[in-house]
């Protein structure tokens, strides 16, 4: 029987870890979360308490993905806040 859950490696950058409920989050290693197979990025982010999602950028395997992207077992997702500078 196939597993009903998958594991996703999540890395939060630009101070995003301070906006969510992940006690003991290690900014260098990220966190591995178990989610239901077929979950989308938006539901994963909601599960950790992220409220402002739409202005952030999300990447998987070097390609930008959206909040409605389906997650797959073993995915590593990087999340970035918009920033500027000069």
C-alpha positions in Angstrom: 0.0 0.0 0.0 1.4 3.4 -0.9 2.0 6.0 1.7 -0.7 8.7 2.1 1.9 11.3 3.1 5.0 12.8 1.5 8.0 14.6 3.0 8.9 18.1 1.8 12.1 20.0 2.8 11.2 23.7 3.5 13.7 26.5 3.7 12.6 30.0 4.7 14.8 33.0 3.9 14.6 36.8 4.3 13.4 36.5 7.9 10.2 34.5 7.0 10.9 32.0 9.8 10.1 34.8 12.3 6.5 35.1 10.9 5.6 31.4 11.3 5.1 28.9 14.1 8.2 26.8 13.9 9.9 26.7 17.3 13.6 25.8 17.0 13.7 26.4 13.2 17.3 26.2 12.0 17.8 28.8 9.2 20.7 26.9 7.7 19.1 23.4 7.6 15.4 24.3 7.1 12.8 21.8 8.2 11.3 18.6 6.8 7.6 18.5 7.0 5.2 15.6 6.4 2.1 16.5 4.4 -0.8 14.6 2.8 0.0 13.3 -0.7 -1.5 15.7 -3.3 -1.0 18.8 -1.0 -0.3 22.2 -2.6 2.2 24.7 -1.4 -0.5 27.0 -0.1 -1.8 24.4 2.4 1.7 23.6 3.6 2.4 27.3 4.3 -0.9 27.7 6.1 -0.1 24.7 8.3 3.0 26.4 9.6 1.1 29.7 10.3 2.1 31.8 7.3 -0.5 34.5 6.7 1.0 36.7 4.0 1.9 34.4 1.2 1.1 36.0 -2.2 3.9 38.6 -2.3 6.6 36.0 -1.5 8.6 34.0 -4.1 8.8 30.2 -4.0 11.3 28.0 -5.8 11.6 24.2 -6.4 14.6 22.7 -8.3 15.6 26.3 -9.4 12.2 27.0 -10.9 9.7 29.5 -9.6 6.4 27.8 -8.4 3.1 29.2 -7.3 1.0 28.7 -4.2 -1.2 26.2 -6.1 1.6 24.0 -7.2 1.3 20.4 -6.1 4.1 19.1 -3.9 5.9 15.8 -4.5 7.8 13.5 -2.2 11.4 14.8 -1.6 10.7 18.3 -2.9 12.9 21.1 -1.5 11.0 24.4 -1.5 12.7 27.7 -0.8 10.7 30.7 0.2 11.8 34.4 -0.1 10.3 37.7 0.9 10.5 40.5 -1.6 13.4 42.8 -0.9 15.1 45.7 -2.5 18.3 47.5 -2.2 20.8 49.5 -4.1 
